[in-house]
Amino acid sequence: DMLNTSIPIFDMGYLQINPEKLRLSTLYAQNDTLNISAGISARPMISLSKTVHSRTIVPDISDFSQRKGFSIFIDAVMNYDSLSQILTRQLYHKRVDMDKTGKYIIIESCEIYGVDNEKLIIKVAFSGPDKGTMYLTGKPFFNTQKNQIEIKDIDYDIRTRDLLIKTAKWLFNRRIINTLNQYSAFNITAYADTLLSKVNVQINRQWQKSVSSAGAVNSLQVMAIYPLTENLILRCNIKGDLAIRIDDIDF
């Protein structure tokens, strides 16, 4: 029941483990210590907002073998509002001059939406000689070398394209797309490093008298990215080791 609740992760969101199966090995002795291997099969999720939890019946896993280390696939849920704020901050009052026309636009704000078809919608509000709003589309991509979310294949939404050709053809310009391509990247290195650092501090601690835990989260790797309607999902693989030590039990 506790694993089904939303667990606050410092100021970075909430973790819900969502357990499905549990495993306990037979006891075995090592020097002066009695050991047992515990395993869990779960569908964990990290969210920026608190999620609704429900109780579930958790069956045993038939495999009772001893294991070491853990490998977890976890979904990090990123809010489009937060991504929109970052993109707006990177492009706020950015001036884009058009080729040979002498005209320009000044970007005022950007909003990102998901449309459940592997693409994102980018709404750009601009000022300058003319004021207005245009819509573009792009596909989210995770650059493993730079450890950042990027929006690729940015182009005008078909309705925006048709409207600009009819009313303001000078706005139908590659410089706007090139500018968005340049600034529409969200590096997660600092977020991941901070998260791993804080998690490693928390798992190496004494929880109560005679009970302590030790271990380390060694790596966090983004495996896939899913632009859903409500949120952008990053599927991550986290690997590490964890042990719990009990020095005394009151019977």
C-alpha positions in Angstrom: 0.0 0.0 0.0 2.9 2.4 0.8 4.5 1.7 -2.5 1.3 2.6 -4.3 1.3 6.1 -2.8 2.9 9.2 -4.4 6.2 9.8 -2.7 7.6 13.4 -2.8 11.1 13.6 -4.4 12.5 16.7 -2.8 11.3 19.6 -4.9 11.4 17.7 -8.2 8.1 15.9 -8.3 6.5 12.6 -7.1 7.5 9.0 -7.4 4.8 6.3 -7.6 6.3 2.7 -7.7 3.1 0.8 -8.7 4.2 -2.7 -7.5 3.0 -5.8 -9.4 4.9 -8.7 -8.0 7.2 -9.4 -5.0 10.1 -12.0 -4.6 11.9 -13.2 -1.4 14.8 -15.7 -1.6 15.7 -18.3 1.0 17.9 -17.1 3.9 21.7 -17.6 3.6 24.5 -16.9 5.9 27.7 -14.9 5.1 30.3 -14.6 7.9 28.3 -13.2 10.8 25.4 -11.9 8.7 22.1 -13.5 7.7 21.1 -12.4 4.2 17.9 -12.5 2.1 17.4 -11.3 -1.5 14.2 -9.3 -2.1 12.9 -8.4 -5.5 10.0 -6.4 -6.8 8.4 -6.1 -10.3 6.7 -2.7 -10.7 5.8 0.0 -13.1 7.2 3.1 -11.5 6.4 6.6 -12.7 7.8 10.1 -11.9 5.4 13.0 -12.2 5.6 16.8 -11.6 2.2 16.6 -10.0 0.8 14.3 -7.3 -1.0 11.3 -8.8 -4.1 9.4 -7.5 -3.1 6.2 -5.8 -5.1 3.0 -5.4 -4.5 -0.3 -3.5 -3.7 -3.5 -5.5 -3.2 -7.1 -4.6 0.5 -7.9 -5.3 1.2 -11.6 -6.1 4.4 -13.5 -5.5 7.0 -14.1 -8.3 7.7 -17.8 -8.8 11.5 -17.1 -9.2 13.1 -17.2 -5.7 16.8 -16.9 -6.8 19.3 -14.6 -5.2 20.0 -11.4 -7.2 22.2 -8.4 -6.9 21.6 -4.9 -8.2 18.5 -3.5 -9.9 17.5 -2.3 -13.3 14.4 -0.1 -13.5 12.5 1.3 -16.4 10.7 4.4 -15.2 8.5 7.0 -17.0 9.4 10.6 -16.3 6.3 12.7 -17.0 7.2 16.2 -18.2 4.5 18.9 -18.2 4.0 20.9 -21.4 3.5 24.1 -19.4 7.0 23.8 -18.0 8.5 23.1 -21.4 6.6 26.1 -22.8 8.1 28.3 -20.1 11.6 27.1 -20.9 11.2 27.7 -24.6 9.6 31.1 -24.1 12.5 32.1 -21.8 15.0 31.0 -24.5 13.2 32.9 -27.3 11.6 35.9 -25.4 12.1 39.1 -27.5 14.3 37.3 -30.0 14.2 39.3 -33.2 14.1 37.4 -36.5 15.0 39.4 -39.6 13.5 38.2 -42.9 15.6 37.8 -46.0 15.6 40.9 -48.4 12.2 42.1 -47.2 13.4 44.5 -44.5 10.7 43.1 -42.2 11.1 41.2 -39.0 9.2 39.6 -36.1 9.9 39.7 -32.4 9.0 36.5 -30.6 6.8 37.1 -27.5 5.9 33.7 -26.3 5.8 30.0 -27.2 3.5 27.2 -26.2 3.9 23.5 -26.8 1.1 21.0 -27.1 1.0 17.3 -27.7 -1.4 15.8 -30.3 -0.9 12.0 -29.8 0.5 11.4 -33.3 4.3 11.5 -32.4 4.4 15.2 -33.1 4.2 18.5 -31.1 2.4 21.7 -31.9 4.3 24.9 -31.2 2.2 28.1 -30.9 4.3 31.2 -31.5 3.0 34.7 -30.6 5.0 37.5 -32.2 5.1 41.3 -32.5 6.9 43.7 -34.8 5.5 45.5 -38.0 2.7 42.9 -37.7 1.3 41.1 -34.7 -0.1 37.6 -34.7 0.2 34.0 -33.9 1.5 31.1 -36.0 1.5 27.4 -35.5 4.3 25.0 -36.3 4.8 21.2 -35.9 7.8 19.2 -34.9 8.8 15.8 -33.7 10.5 15.4 -30.2 13.8 13.5 -30.3 16.3 12.7 -27.5 19.9 13.4 -28.4 21.9 10.9 -26.3 25.2 12.5 -27.1 24.1 15.9 -25.8 21.7 14.5 -23.2 18.9 16.8 -24.3 15.4 16.8 -25.7 15.3 18.4 -29.2 12.4 19.2 -31.5 13.2 18.0 -35.0 11.6 18.5 -38.4 10.0 21.8 -37.5 7.6 23.1 -40.2 4.6 25.3 -40.5 1.2 23.7 -39.6 -0.7 23.2 -42.9 -3.4 25.7 -41.9 -0.9 28.3 -40.9 1.0 27.7 -44.2 -2.1 28.2 -46.3 -3.1 31.3 -44.3 0.4 32.9 -44.6 0.5 32.2 -48.4 -2.8 34.0 -48.8 -2.3 37.0 -46.4 1.3 37.5 -45.4 3.7 35.4 -47.6 6.7 37.2 -46.1 6.1 35.3 -42.8 6.5 32.0 -44.6 10.2 32.1 -44.1 12.9 29.5 -43.2 14.6 31.9 -40.8 11.8 31.5 -38.3 12.1 27.7 -38.5 15.9 27.9 -38.3 15.6 30.1 -35.1 13.2 27.6 -33.5 15.5 24.7 -34.4 18.4 26.5 -32.8 16.7 27.2 -29.5 14.2 24.4 -29.1 16.4 22.1 -27.0 16.0 21.1 -23.4 19.1 19.7 -21.7 18.4 17.4 -18.8 22.0 16.8 -17.6 21.7 19.1 -14.6 18.3 17.7 -13.7 19.5 14.1 -13.9 22.7 14.8 -12.0 20.9 16.6 -9.3 18.3 13.8 -9.0 20.9 11.0 -8.9 23.0 12.9 -6.3 20.0 13.5 -4.0 18.8 9.9 -4.4 22.2 8.5 -3.6 22.4 10.6 -0.4 18.9 9.4 0.6 19.6 5.7 0.1 22.8 5.8 2.1 21.3 6.5 5.5 20.0 5.1 8.8 16.2 4.9 8.7 15.7 4.1 12.3 17.6 2.4 15.1 19.4 -0.7 13.8 18.0 -0.2 10.3 20.1 1.3 7.5 20.5 1.2 3.8 23.5 1.4 1.4 23.9 1.5 -2.3 24.2 3.7 -5.3 22.2 4.7 -8.5 24.9 4.3 -11.1 23.3 5.5 -14.3 20.1 7.0 -15.8 19.6 6.6 -19.5 16.7 7.9 -21.6 15.4 5.0 -23.8 12.4 6.5 -25.6 10.3 9.6 -25.8 6.5 9.7 -26.2 4.6 13.0 -26.9 1.1 12.3 -25.5 -1.7 14.8 -25.4 -1.4 15.8 -21.8 2.3 15.2 -21.1 5.7 14.4 -22.7 6.9 11.0 -21.4 10.5 10.1 -21.1 11.1 6.4 -20.6 14.3 5.9 -18.7 16.5 3.0 -17.5 18.0 3.4 -14.1 20.6 0.9 -12.8 22.3 0.6 -9.4 22.7 -1.4 -6.2 20.8 -1.3 -2.9 21.1 -3.2 0.4 19.2 -2.9 3.7 21.0 -3.8 6.9 19.1 -4.8 10.1 21.4 -5.1 13.1 18.8 -5.9 15.8 15.2 -7.1 15.8 12.9 -7.0 18.8 10.7 -10.1 19.0 
